[in-house]
Amino acid sequence: MAVEGARHRIVIEGIGATIRLGYQKAADLGAWRVEGDWLTADVRMVDAFRITQTPLLFEIVYPDGPPTRRALADVSIAAGRLSARLLRHA
């Protein structure tokens, strides 16, 4: 049985997050949005060297419970906006 038709996209948004290279901060993000496999965000602070390294992790911290982490690829920053592809596994 095949399913045909439009693909569904989940969209989530937040007010702040971090991109890490190991335990080190590569970028501090303001408002962010994930649509499908793509992340876009306002950049508050970026370490120009660390953001070019791999593996980078997108990290969302919550008041309760463990953080959510997703691996990133194809990271680019232009005019204070970050875009990156979220990978399936961290």
Secondary structure, DSSP 8 states (H G I E B T S, - for coil): ----S-----EEEES-EEEEETTEEEEEEEEEEEETTEEEEEEEEE-TTGGGSSSEEEEE--SSS--EEEEEEEEEEETTEEEEEE-S--
